Amino acid sequence: MLYEFWRTISRLNNCRAFASVGHPVFSSLVFSALFLGFFLDGQIAKAGETCDIYETRVLTTPAPPQWAPAYKNYEAMLAKLPEKADVIVFGDSLAEGWPEESFSTIFPGKAIGNLGVGGEMIQNALWRLDQMPVSKLLPETIVMILGTNNLKALSKPCAIEAGLTKTVEKLHEIWPNAIIQVLTIPPRGKIFNDFEVERQEVNGFLQKMPARNRYVRTVTGLDDVITCGMRGTDQLQLWFPTYFPDICANYRGDNLHLTAAGYDALAEIFKQENN
């Protein structure tokens, strides 16, 4: 911890924020804040939180979208629902935005169906699995990427885990012969560090899911690759993101949605995990 503290102070001495202010009072305040931050980070353990039964109920109870654009995206997806698909990508906008030319490199020669809906939360995904006319679709593989919008909504990790578990179980109920490949939730935010504690907890749960369900595979190991190795874990960067902006070609400007290059990187990770 002390090494990280002095490394941060050293970086601060060279950064534009320090140079532009140029005042000893600022230096003292920043030094004190950094010391306090590192001290508290090392001394205070995050208390465990019990999972709220009502929040869990919200995320495991099918519910239609409560946001008009998400409902519109759902109907647009229905209009393009294929009659046949060997492989389905299912989930929120990260699924919806996956270009077929990129996704098909993972499953060459297979008919692809994109069942992604932008703005969707877990409870909405459960609802549409009850609504969609999917009986004719007989996929061999389902790729699911879901949960980032529930992180944004500040749902507790344990509730997200319960919702994702129920979604996987519902997918298996509809398509009992399909293998369900679950992607861990990618990093997001200005320094790719938003909701990081919660995201890591959920992803740790997802990594253990195959041990509980023989029909589940987890695709992981994407964090540093997808963020171009720029994932923000440095304290100085966290406190002064304006002076340490992360620009990664795999992400769009919102540092949430992926570019074509980002999906290609995701496809490569997927192929490595499946070899």
C-alpha positions as CSV (number, residue, x, y, z in Angstrom):
1,M,0.0,0.0,0.0
2,L,2.8,2.4,0.9
3,Y,4.4,1.8,-2.5
4,E,1.2,2.6,-4.3
5,F,0.8,5.8,-2.2
6,W,4.3,7.1,-3.1
7,R,3.9,6.1,-6.7
8,T,0.7,8.1,-6.8
9,I,2.3,11.2,-5.2
10,S,5.1,10.9,-7.7
11,R,2.6,10.9,-10.6
12,L,0.8,13.8,-9.1
13,N,3.9,15.9,-9.1
14,N,4.1,15.5,-12.9
15,C,0.4,15.9,-13.8
16,R,-1.2,18.9,-15.3
17,A,-3.6,19.3,-12.5
18,F,-0.8,20.0,-10.0
19,A,1.1,22.2,-12.4
20,S,-1.9,24.3,-13.3
21,V,-2.9,25.1,-9.8
22,G,0.6,25.7,-8.5
23,H,-0.4,26.5,-4.9
24,P,1.0,25.0,-1.7
25,V,-2.4,24.8,-0.1
26,F,-3.6,22.6,-3.0
27,S,-0.6,20.4,-2.6
28,S,-1.3,19.9,1.1
29,L,-4.9,19.2,0.6
30,V,-4.2,16.6,-2.2
31,F,-1.5,15.0,-0.1
32,S,-3.8,14.7,2.9
33,A,-6.7,13.4,0.7
34,L,-4.5,10.8,-0.9
35,F,-3.1,9.6,2.4
36,L,-6.6,9.4,3.9
37,G,-7.9,7.5,0.9
38,F,-5.1,5.0,1.0
39,F,-5.4,4.6,4.8
40,L,-9.1,4.0,4.7
41,D,-8.8,1.7,1.7
42,G,-6.4,-0.4,3.7
43,Q,-8.1,-0.3,7.0
44,I,-11.9,-0.5,6.3
45,A,-13.3,-3.8,5.1
46,K,-16.6,-3.7,3.2
47,A,-19.3,-5.1,5.4
48,G,-21.3,-7.9,4.0
49,E,-24.8,-7.1,3.0
50,T,-27.7,-9.4,3.3
51,C,-29.8,-9.7,0.2
52,D,-33.1,-7.9,0.3
53,I,-35.9,-10.3,-0.4
54,Y,-37.9,-7.7,-2.2
55,E,-35.1,-6.6,-4.5
56,T,-34.4,-10.2,-5.3
57,R,-38.1,-10.6,-6.0
58,V,-38.0,-7.7,-8.4
59,L,-35.1,-9.2,-10.4
60,T,-36.6,-12.7,-10.6
61,T,-40.2,-11.7,-11.4
62,P,-40.8,-11.2,-15.2
63,A,-41.7,-7.5,-15.9
64,P,-42.3,-5.6,-19.2
65,P,-39.9,-2.8,-19.9
66,Q,-40.8,0.4,-18.0
67,W,-38.8,2.6,-20.3
68,A,-40.4,3.4,-23.7
69,P,-37.2,3.1,-25.8
70,A,-36.6,-0.4,-24.4
71,Y,-40.1,-1.5,-25.3
72,K,-39.6,0.0,-28.8
73,N,-36.3,-2.0,-29.1
74,Y,-38.2,-5.2,-28.0
75,E,-40.7,-4.8,-30.8
76,A,-38.0,-4.1,-33.3
77,M,-36.3,-7.3,-32.3
78,L,-39.6,-9.2,-32.7
79,A,-40.0,-7.9,-36.2
80,K,-36.6,-9.4,-37.1
81,L,-37.1,-12.7,-35.2
82,P,-35.7,-15.4,-37.5
83,E,-37.6,-18.6,-38.3
84,K,-34.5,-20.7,-37.7
85,A,-31.3,-20.2,-35.7
86,D,-28.5,-22.6,-34.8
87,V,-27.0,-20.0,-32.4
88,I,-28.8,-17.2,-30.5
89,V,-27.2,-14.2,-28.9
90,F,-29.5,-13.1,-26.1
91,G,-29.4,-10.1,-23.7
92,D,-29.3,-6.3,-23.6
93,S,-27.7,-3.7,-25.9
94,L,-24.3,-5.4,-25.7
95,A,-26.0,-8.4,-27.3
96,E,-28.1,-6.4,-29.7
97,G,-25.1,-4.4,-31.0
98,W,-23.0,-7.5,-31.9
99,P,-22.5,-7.4,-35.6
100,E,-23.5,-10.7,-37.3
101,E,-20.3,-10.7,-39.4
102,S,-18.3,-10.6,-36.2
103,F,-20.5,-13.1,-34.2
104,S,-20.5,-15.5,-37.1
105,T,-16.7,-15.9,-37.0
106,I,-17.2,-17.8,-33.7
107,F,-19.8,-20.1,-35.2
108,P,-18.9,-20.4,-39.0
109,G,-21.6,-21.9,-41.1
110,K,-24.3,-21.6,-38.4
111,A,-27.6,-19.6,-38.7
112,I,-27.4,-16.7,-36.3
113,G,-30.3,-15.1,-34.4
114,N,-29.9,-11.9,-32.5
115,L,-32.3,-11.6,-29.6
116,G,-30.7,-8.6,-28.0
117,V,-32.8,-5.7,-26.7
118,G,-31.2,-2.4,-25.9
119,G,-32.0,-1.0,-22.4
120,E,-33.1,-4.3,-21.1
121,M,-32.8,-5.4,-17.5
122,I,-32.9,-8.9,-16.1
123,Q,-36.5,-8.8,-15.2
124,N,-37.4,-7.6,-18.7
125,A,-35.4,-10.5,-20.2
126,L,-37.5,-12.9,-18.1
127,W,-40.7,-11.3,-19.3
128,R,-39.9,-11.5,-23.0
129,L,-38.9,-15.2,-22.7
130,D,-42.5,-15.7,-21.7
131,Q,-43.8,-13.6,-24.6
132,M,-41.7,-14.4,-27.6
133,P,-42.9,-17.0,-30.1
134,V,-39.7,-19.1,-29.9
135,S,-41.0,-22.6,-30.3
136,K,-39.7,-22.9,-33.9
137,L,-36.2,-21.8,-32.9
138,L,-34.1,-24.8,-31.9
139,P,-30.6,-23.4,-31.1
140,E,-27.6,-25.6,-30.3
141,T,-26.0,-22.7,-28.5
142,I,-27.2,-19.6,-26.7
143,V,-24.8,-16.8,-25.9
144,M,-26.1,-14.6,-23.1
145,I,-24.7,-11.2,-22.1
146,L,-26.9,-9.5,-19.5
147,G,-26.8,-7.6,-16.2
148,T,-24.9,-4.3,-16.8
149,N,-28.2,-2.3,-16.7
150,N,-29.0,-3.7,-13.3
151,L,-25.6,-2.6,-12.1
152,K,-26.5,0.9,-13.3
153,A,-29.8,0.6,-11.5
154,L,-27.8,-0.1,-8.3
155,S,-29.2,-3.6,-7.8
156,K,-27.3,-5.6,-5.2
157,P,-25.0,-8.3,-6.6
158,C,-26.9,-11.1,-4.8
159,A,-30.2,-10.0,-6.5
160,I,-28.4,-9.8,-9.9
161,E,-27.0,-13.2,-9.3
162,A,-30.5,-14.6,-8.5
163,G,-32.0,-12.9,-11.6
164,L,-29.2,-14.2,-13.9
165,T,-29.6,-17.7,-12.5
166,K,-33.4,-17.7,-13.1
167,T,-32.8,-16.4,-16.7
168,V,-30.4,-19.2,-17.4
169,E,-32.9,-21.7,-16.0
170,K,-35.6,-20.2,-18.2
171,L,-33.5,-20.5,-21.3
172,H,-32.8,-24.1,-20.4
173,E,-36.5,-24.8,-19.9
174,I,-37.3,-23.4,-23.3
175,W,-34.3,-25.0,-25.1
176,P,-33.2,-28.0,-23.0
177,N,-30.7,-29.3,-25.6
178,A,-28.8,-26.0,-26.0
179,I,-25.5,-25.1,-24.3
180,I,-25.8,-21.7,-22.7
181,Q,-22.6,-19.7,-22.9
182,V,-22.7,-16.8,-20.4
183,L,-20.4,-13.9,-20.8
184,T,-19.2,-12.1,-17.7
185,I,-20.3,-8.4,-17.5
186,P,-17.7,-6.2,-19.3
187,P,-16.1,-3.1,-17.5
188,R,-17.8,0.2,-18.0
189,G,-17.4,3.9,-17.1
190,K,-14.9,6.7,-17.8
191,I,-12.0,4.8,-16.4
192,F,-13.7,1.4,-16.9
193,N,-14.2,1.2,-13.1
194,D,-17.9,2.0,-12.6
195,F,-19.7,-0.4,-10.1
196,E,-16.4,-2.4,-10.1
197,V,-16.8,-4.1,-6.7
198,E,-20.4,-5.2,-7.6
199,R,-19.4,-6.2,-11.1
200,Q,-16.5,-8.4,-9.9
201,E,-18.8,-10.1,-7.3
202,V,-21.4,-10.9,-10.0
203,N,-18.7,-12.1,-12.4
204,G,-17.2,-14.3,-9.7
205,F,-20.6,-15.9,-9.3
206,L,-21.0,-16.4,-13.0
207,Q,-17.6,-18.1,-13.3
208,K,-18.8,-20.8,-10.8
209,M,-22.1,-21.3,-12.6
210,P,-20.9,-24.2,-14.8
211,A,-20.1,-26.2,-11.7
212,R,-23.8,-26.0,-10.8
213,N,-25.3,-26.5,-14.2
214,R,-23.9,-29.0,-16.8
215,Y,-25.4,-27.0,-19.7
216,V,-23.7,-23.7,-18.8
217,R,-20.3,-22.4,-19.9
218,T,-18.8,-19.1,-18.7
219,V,-16.8,-16.9,-21.1
220,T,-14.4,-14.8,-19.0
221,G,-11.0,-13.2,-19.1
222,L,-12.1,-10.3,-21.2
223,D,-11.6,-7.3,-18.8
224,D,-8.1,-6.2,-19.7
225,V,-8.2,-7.2,-23.4
226,I,-11.5,-5.5,-24.1
227,T,-10.4,-2.3,-22.3
228,C,-7.1,-2.2,-24.2
229,G,-5.3,-2.7,-20.9
230,M,-6.5,0.7,-19.6
231,R,-8.8,-0.4,-16.9
232,G,-8.7,2.2,-14.2
233,T,-7.4,0.8,-10.9
234,D,-5.0,3.6,-10.0
235,Q,-6.2,5.9,-7.2
236,L,-4.9,9.1,-8.8
237,Q,-6.7,8.2,-12.0
238,L,-9.9,7.5,-10.1
239,W,-9.8,10.9,-8.3
240,F,-8.6,12.9,-11.3
241,P,-10.1,11.2,-14.4
242,T,-10.0,14.5,-16.4
243,Y,-6.3,14.4,-16.4
244,F,-6.0,10.7,-17.1
245,P,-8.7,9.9,-19.7
246,D,-8.9,6.4,-21.0
247,I,-9.5,6.2,-24.8
248,C,-9.9,2.6,-26.0
249,A,-10.8,1.9,-29.6
250,N,-12.9,-1.1,-28.4
251,Y,-15.4,1.2,-26.8
252,R,-17.7,3.9,-28.0
253,G,-17.6,7.4,-26.4
254,D,-19.9,6.3,-23.5
255,N,-17.4,3.6,-22.4
256,L,-20.2,1.2,-22.2
257,H,-21.1,0.1,-25.7
258,L,-18.6,-1.6,-27.9
259,T,-17.3,-0.6,-31.4
260,A,-16.9,-3.1,-34.2
261,A,-13.2,-3.5,-33.0
262,G,-14.5,-4.2,-29.5
263,Y,-16.8,-7.0,-30.8
264,D,-14.0,-8.5,-32.8
265,A,-11.9,-8.5,-29.7
266,L,-14.7,-10.2,-27.8
267,A,-15.1,-12.8,-30.5
268,E,-11.4,-13.6,-30.3
269,I,-11.7,-14.1,-26.5
270,F,-14.8,-16.3,-27.1
271,K,-12.9,-18.5,-29.6
272,Q,-9.9,-18.9,-27.3
273,E,-12.2,-19.9,-24.4
274,N,-13.9,-22.5,-26.6
275,N,-10.7,-24.1,-28.0
